[in-house]
Amino acid sequence: SKWTLQKPLSKEERRALALQKLAKIFGKDEPSDTVADDERETLSRIVAASTPEEAIKIAKARLDSLSNEPSQRKEPLDVIIARMKQMDASENGADLEGNPSLEKALRELYDGKWDSKVLEPAYWLEQSQDSSLTVVDGFTSIQDSSTGTDRFPGASQARESLEGKGYFVLSDSSRRWGHTGDDRDQPSLAGSVERGMARLAALGWPPAFVFAYHQPWIIIDELFDLAADIMGTDDLAIEPSVFGWRLDVPGAGSGRPGGQGFGMPHRDFTYDETFDEGGNLRALSIWVAISDARVDNGCMYVLPKEFDRHHDRPGHPLHLRSAVAGSAPGITEISFPLPGGRPMEAPAGSVLGWHGNTVHWSCACASDAPHPRASLAVTFCRASLGRLEGNKLLTRSEVRALDLRQRLGLVAHSMLMHRRWYPLADRRILPADFWTPSAGAASPAATAATTAAATAAS
């Protein structure tokens, strides 16, 4: 049966998860009553504050008490207040001009309640202008994977590298999906996806919307075989957070999600979230190079676990603080030996992966790079987990059954999950077509007029 989109977590559920994260940072397995009471008191004081200035002062004081050192954030007060007003408007479901907020629209798309012309397959086919990109609902024909080990070529090599270093680079897979030699115009699955991302970028779409097309899902489906070979089980599912990047060059930043990489070194998960009590892997991050990934166009960097002092120390305060914003703009403070970092250069079609608790980051795309780095990412987990960080996992059969609306819903959910990196305050992040109702739908103004007329008649 087809997978049904799940409602987002409630505020209370999100707060409970945040408290659990906070407790882990400070070395506690569960959020204690003291932690909860302290946060409750702080939040209550902020709510009761009579001015934004007073609320900011309370929040900064709490941050200082947690870090045991004065807050170094030097952002102007008016900038902070403006952001608070925008967040307040977004929380109420509208922007400062009264239009539906981007976050509200994305949540409605995820819930299956959003109406737009972009929910029609014909729209995406018209945008692509590429016969190699198709829009279909689910997989009409599926070739069952072979059984046994190494169903995906190079899986044993990837597994060995993961165990020894905490990451792998599987360049051999470039022959499966990538280009041949230096000919980037050679027909290939990765080439079709890259052209689609470039076309969508020119039309104002974030790169992740390439998942409207079927071709990226073919890659995701085949990655189930690789993940099964590495993790030693077919009991697999993905986190509902498929994402895509096509990096902007300096000075041409679109401000859209996926136009910049995650430049801050970080872990996707804690050690305890990545491995079970028996040491079995349960969270594997996989990244596919859609274009050649090089140092000059924004490849990934990784910290091998031999250089990571906090790799398997989830209770250490620095476990989830591999890097933090420094005391001055543009400064990053790191808690690991930077010379240990390794660039993960790879040709188009290559598969890269790392343990969920492996430190990694992206470099920027230089203005003289031959082409921007394009990539896709997905996280594989053991399906028996059911949920990861509150998100319902999707099995292979559920992924194969997704229709266009559900695929776009997952992209919306991913943008919401990544808003820490890519703020969603501006509706212009998505093009006008997203905000245009489908041909058969009444406009909001017409709907309002009809409602008013019915009310008057009654």
Order of alpha helices (4+ residues) and beta strands (2+ residues): alpha-alpha-alpha-alpha-alpha-alpha-alpha-beta-alpha-alpha-alpha-beta-beta-alpha-beta-beta-beta-beta-beta-beta-beta-beta-beta-beta-beta-alpha-alpha-alpha
